[in-house]
Amino acid sequence: MEITIEAVETPALTKAQLSDLLFEQIGLNKREAKDMVEAFFNLISARLIAGEDVKISGFGHFQIRDKAPRPGRNPRTGEAIPIEARRVATFHASAKLKERIQAGAKRDAEPDPHTA
C-alpha cells in the first residue's frame, strides 16, 4: 500500500497532515490516525532521549551525538563566548531514500514535453 501526498499544500508535512492522510487513504478514524502518529513520534523521541539510535529501514537513521564544549564567537560583536557541551540529534538518509531523492531531482530537471 502506498500513501500519496499530492494533496499536501504546505512546504512542510505536519503531524496533522499525516493524520489526515492515514484517515483518507487507509481508513482509520480521525482519532486513531492522530493517536498513531503521536505514538510513532513519541516512541522515536523516547528512544533518542534514552540515547538509543533509531533506524527506519529504507528511510534512514537518527543518532544522538555528544558534542564537546568549544570556544565560539558572537558574529555581531566578535566577542568570544564558550559553547557548552550538548547532545544533538542527527539524521542520515538511507541509500534507498537518497536514490529516490536523486531520481526525483532528475525528473524535476527534465523539460516537460507537453509544454514545448
Secondary structure, DSSP 8 states (H G I E B T S, - for coil): -----TT--SSS--HHHHHHHHHHHH---HHHHHHHHHHHHHHHHHHHHTT--EEETTTEEEEEEEE--EEEE-TTT--EEEE--EEEEEEEE-HHHHHHHHHHHHHHHS--TTT-
